[in-house]
Amino acid sequence: MALAVVTATPAAATPGLVPAANREIVFTADGTTVYGTLHVPEHRAGQRLRAALLLPGSGPTDRDGNQPPGSAPDTLAQLADGLDRDGIATLRFDKYGTGRTGLGAYRDHPEELDYPAFVRQARAAYESLRDQPEINPHVLLIVGHSEGAMTGLLLGGTVRPRPAGLALLQPQAIRMLDLVALQLKAQVAEATRQGQFTPEQQRTVNAAIDAAVTSLREHRPVDTTDLPAAIAQLFEAFQGPNARFVLSDDAVYPPDTAAALRPGTKVLLTCGTNDA
């Protein structure tokens, strides 16, 4: 069940049209109250609109696509603005650990928060969007960035009604720890090119990265002896309270999930080169 309150409307409306507006949306997932923003573009009274669920990337990324205070690219807020120009309504929300939602039901035991919990939260958001009075439930889209694209791929094959299309923006396209290893090795290669490591040191660090991934998957402590401090800190952060999330995310191989999509589902796939 979703509750909605109008929070912002333009001062003047065009005759015969309902002005664009933002609404604060509240829905429940696994006993947690989740807060989000529904943006409804200008439209004719009674018109049912296409709509997109916007899903954020990894880490504590809020409904606008930011990780305050250090990172504020407004990724999802900009997507909402762009889709507004095409007359597409959008719902974006504060996922677990961010914004007004916070940790919710996991506040006292964050170590139990795993990736499937985020997928269930996104499913509840999709159902909330589907049920809004201005929305055409048969023309729903899912737009996911990074980890959110993988979540969107998982939802796309299971939600009802099935989405008319998916936008997978810089998707997490391989297993999480394989992706981490790939990115870290690229950084080490660049550091070697700049003379910060010798080729022999590069090989040692790369082997330590592979060993760390294996240790995590086998539920063993990671040996950080041969890892640079920044990489060692990353693998240390993947253990302890975060271990359940990391391993449950790593268990998903995104190409396998694509098989559950309805034949004919339209998919936009972007693949850039600037993701650190």
C-alpha positions as CSV (number, residue, x, y, z in Angstrom):
1,M,0.0,0.0,0.0
2,A,1.4,3.4,-1.0
3,L,0.6,6.8,0.5
4,A,1.3,9.9,-1.6
5,V,1.4,13.6,-0.7
6,V,1.9,16.4,-3.2
7,T,5.0,18.2,-2.2
8,A,5.7,20.5,-5.2
9,T,3.8,21.9,-8.2
10,P,4.6,24.7,-10.6
11,A,3.0,28.0,-9.8
12,A,1.0,28.3,-13.0
13,A,-0.7,25.5,-15.1
14,T,-1.5,25.4,-18.8
15,P,-5.3,25.4,-19.4
16,G,-6.5,21.8,-19.9
17,L,-3.3,20.3,-18.5
18,V,-2.3,19.0,-15.1
19,P,1.0,20.6,-14.2
20,A,4.1,18.6,-13.5
21,A,4.5,17.7,-9.8
22,N,6.6,15.7,-7.4
23,R,5.0,13.5,-4.8
24,E,6.5,12.0,-1.7
25,I,5.7,8.2,-1.9
26,V,5.7,5.9,1.1
27,F,5.6,2.1,0.8
28,T,6.6,-0.9,2.9
29,A,9.2,-3.6,2.2
30,D,9.9,-6.3,4.7
31,G,8.6,-4.2,7.5
32,T,10.6,-1.1,6.6
33,T,8.9,2.2,5.6
34,V,10.6,3.3,2.4
35,Y,10.5,6.9,1.1
36,G,10.7,8.0,-2.5
37,T,9.8,10.7,-5.0
38,L,7.2,10.2,-7.7
39,H,7.6,12.7,-10.5
40,V,4.6,13.1,-12.7
41,P,5.1,15.2,-15.9
42,E,2.6,17.6,-17.2
43,H,-0.3,15.7,-18.7
44,R,-4.0,15.8,-19.7
45,A,-6.5,15.2,-16.9
46,G,-7.3,11.5,-16.9
47,Q,-4.3,10.5,-19.0
48,R,-2.5,7.4,-17.9
49,L,1.2,7.8,-18.3
50,R,4.2,5.6,-19.1
51,A,6.4,5.3,-16.1
52,A,9.9,4.2,-15.1
53,L,11.3,2.8,-11.8
54,L,14.8,4.3,-11.3
55,L,17.2,2.0,-9.4
56,P,20.5,3.3,-7.9
57,G,24.0,2.0,-8.1
58,S,26.0,0.2,-5.4
59,G,26.8,1.6,-2.0
60,P,24.8,4.1,0.0
61,T,23.3,5.8,-3.0
62,D,20.1,7.7,-2.3
63,R,17.0,8.5,-4.4
64,D,18.8,11.2,-6.4
65,G,21.8,9.0,-7.2
66,N,24.1,10.6,-4.6
67,Q,26.3,9.4,-1.8
68,P,26.5,12.6,0.4
69,P,28.6,14.4,1.3
70,G,31.4,13.1,-1.0
71,S,29.6,12.3,-4.2
72,A,26.6,14.2,-5.7
73,P,26.3,13.5,-9.5
74,D,22.5,13.5,-9.3
75,T,22.4,10.5,-11.6
76,L,18.8,9.5,-10.9
77,A,17.5,13.1,-10.5
78,Q,18.9,13.9,-14.0
79,L,17.3,10.7,-15.4
80,A,14.0,11.8,-13.9
81,D,14.4,15.2,-15.6
82,G,15.3,13.7,-18.9
83,L,12.4,11.2,-18.9
84,D,10.0,14.0,-17.9
85,R,10.8,15.6,-21.3
86,D,9.5,12.5,-22.9
87,G,6.3,12.5,-20.8
88,I,7.4,9.6,-18.7
89,A,6.7,9.5,-15.0
90,T,9.4,8.2,-12.6
91,L,9.7,6.8,-9.1
92,R,13.0,6.9,-7.3
93,F,13.5,6.0,-3.7
94,D,16.0,5.9,-0.8
95,K,17.2,2.4,-0.6
96,Y,18.3,0.7,2.6
97,G,21.0,2.8,4.4
98,T,20.2,6.1,2.7
99,G,18.0,9.1,3.0
100,R,14.8,9.0,5.0
101,T,14.6,5.3,4.7
102,G,17.8,4.5,6.6
103,L,18.3,0.9,7.7
104,G,14.7,0.4,8.7
105,A,14.0,-3.1,10.1
106,Y,17.8,-3.8,9.8
107,R,18.8,-1.0,12.1
108,D,19.7,-3.3,15.0
109,H,21.2,-6.1,12.9
110,P,22.7,-4.6,9.7
111,E,24.8,-7.7,9.2
112,E,21.6,-9.5,8.1
113,L,21.0,-7.1,5.2
114,D,21.7,-9.0,2.0
115,Y,21.3,-8.3,-1.7
116,P,18.0,-10.2,-2.0
117,A,16.5,-7.7,0.5
118,F,17.4,-4.8,-1.9
119,V,15.7,-6.8,-4.7
120,R,12.6,-7.2,-2.6
121,Q,12.6,-3.5,-1.8
122,A,12.9,-2.6,-5.5
123,R,10.0,-5.0,-6.2
124,A,7.8,-3.2,-3.7
125,A,8.7,0.1,-5.4
126,Y,7.7,-1.3,-8.8
127,E,4.3,-2.4,-7.3
128,S,3.9,1.0,-5.7
129,L,4.6,2.7,-9.1
130,R,2.2,0.4,-10.9
131,D,-0.6,1.3,-8.5
132,Q,-0.4,5.1,-8.8
133,P,-3.5,6.7,-10.3
134,E,-1.8,8.5,-13.2
135,I,0.2,5.5,-14.3
136,N,-0.5,3.0,-17.1
137,P,0.5,-0.3,-15.5
138,H,0.9,-1.9,-18.9
139,V,3.7,0.5,-20.0
140,L,6.2,0.3,-17.2
141,L,9.9,0.6,-17.6
142,I,12.8,-0.3,-15.3
143,V,15.9,1.9,-15.5
144,G,18.9,0.8,-13.4
145,H,22.4,2.2,-13.0
146,S,25.4,-0.1,-12.1
147,E,24.2,-2.5,-9.4
148,G,20.7,-1.2,-10.0
149,A,20.8,-2.4,-13.5
150,M,21.5,-5.9,-12.3
151,T,18.5,-5.5,-9.9
152,G,16.4,-4.3,-12.8
153,L,17.4,-7.4,-14.8
154,L,16.3,-9.6,-11.9
155,L,13.0,-7.8,-11.6
156,G,12.4,-7.8,-15.3
157,G,11.9,-11.5,-15.5
158,T,9.7,-11.8,-12.4
159,V,7.5,-8.8,-11.7
160,R,3.9,-8.5,-12.9
161,P,3.0,-7.0,-15.2
162,R,6.2,-7.6,-17.0
163,P,8.0,-4.3,-17.9
164,A,7.7,-3.1,-21.4
165,G,11.4,-2.3,-21.4
166,L,14.6,-2.1,-19.4
167,A,17.4,0.4,-19.5
168,L,20.6,-1.1,-18.2
169,L,23.0,1.8,-17.6
170,Q,26.6,0.7,-17.0
171,P,25.3,-2.6,-15.6
172,Q,27.0,-4.9,-13.2
173,A,27.3,-7.5,-15.9
174,I,29.5,-10.2,-14.2
175,R,29.7,-11.5,-10.7
176,M,30.5,-8.8,-8.2
177,L,33.9,-10.1,-7.0
178,D,35.0,-10.8,-10.5
179,L,34.1,-7.2,-11.4
180,V,36.0,-5.9,-8.4
181,A,39.1,-7.9,-9.4
182,L,38.9,-6.7,-13.0
183,Q,38.7,-3.1,-11.9
184,L,41.5,-3.4,-9.3
185,K,43.8,-5.1,-11.7
186,A,43.2,-2.3,-14.2
187,Q,44.1,0.2,-11.6
188,V,47.3,-1.7,-10.7
189,A,48.2,-1.9,-14.4
190,E,47.9,1.8,-14.7
191,A,50.0,2.4,-11.5
192,T,52.6,0.1,-13.0
193,R,52.6,2.0,-16.2
194,Q,53.2,5.2,-14.2
195,G,56.2,3.5,-12.4
196,Q,54.5,3.1,-9.0
197,F,55.0,-0.7,-9.2
198,T,57.5,-2.9,-10.9
199,P,56.1,-5.7,-13.2
200,E,57.0,-8.2,-10.5
201,Q,55.1,-6.3,-7.9
202,Q,52.2,-6.0,-10.3
203,R,52.1,-9.8,-10.6
204,T,52.3,-10.2,-6.8
205,V,49.4,-7.8,-6.2
206,N,47.3,-9.4,-8.9
207,A,47.9,-12.8,-7.4
208,A,46.9,-11.5,-4.0
209,I,43.7,-10.0,-5.4
210,D,42.8,-13.4,-6.9
211,A,43.6,-15.1,-3.6
212,A,41.4,-12.6,-1.7
213,V,38.4,-13.2,-3.9
214,T,38.9,-17.0,-3.4
215,S,39.1,-16.6,0.3
216,L,35.9,-14.5,0.4
217,R,34.0,-17.1,-1.6
218,E,35.3,-19.9,0.6
219,H,34.3,-17.9,3.8
220,R,37.9,-17.7,4.9
221,P,39.7,-14.6,6.3
222,V,41.5,-12.6,3.6
223,D,45.3,-12.4,3.8
224,T,46.1,-8.8,3.0
225,T,49.9,-9.1,3.4
226,D,50.7,-8.5,-0.3
227,L,48.0,-6.0,-1.0
228,P,48.5,-2.2,-1.1
229,A,46.8,-0.4,1.8
230,A,43.8,0.9,-0.2
231,I,43.0,-2.5,-1.7
232,A,43.5,-4.2,1.7
233,Q,41.0,-1.8,3.2
234,L,38.5,-2.7,0.5
235,F,38.7,-6.4,1.1
236,E,38.6,-5.9,4.9
237,A,35.3,-3.9,4.3
238,F,33.9,-6.9,2.4
239,Q,34.2,-9.0,5.6
240,G,32.5,-8.8,8.9
241,P,29.1,-7.0,8.8
242,N,29.1,-6.7,5.0
243,A,30.0,-10.3,4.3
244,R,26.4,-11.5,3.8
245,F,25.6,-8.7,1.3
246,V,28.8,-9.2,-0.6
247,L,28.5,-12.9,-1.0
248,S,24.8,-12.8,-1.9
249,D,25.5,-10.2,-4.5
250,D,28.4,-12.2,-5.8
251,A,26.2,-15.2,-6.2
252,V,24.3,-13.6,-9.0
253,Y,25.6,-14.1,-12.6
254,P,23.6,-11.5,-14.6
255,P,23.6,-13.2,-18.0
256,D,21.7,-16.1,-16.4
257,T,18.9,-13.8,-15.3
258,A,18.4,-12.5,-18.8
259,A,16.9,-15.8,-19.8
260,A,13.8,-15.0,-17.7
261,L,12.9,-11.9,-19.7
262,R,9.8,-12.0,-21.8
263,P,10.7,-12.5,-25.5
264,G,10.4,-9.1,-27.2
265,T,11.3,-7.0,-24.1
266,K,13.0,-3.9,-25.3
267,V,16.4,-3.3,-23.7
268,L,18.7,-0.3,-23.8
269,L,22.3,-1.3,-22.8
270,T,25.0,1.3,-22.2
271,C,28.6,0.5,-21.7
272,G,31.0,3.3,-20.9
273,T,34.7,3.5,-20.0
274,N,34.8,6.0,-17.1
275,D,33.7,3.9,-14.2
276,A,36.6,3.8,-11.7
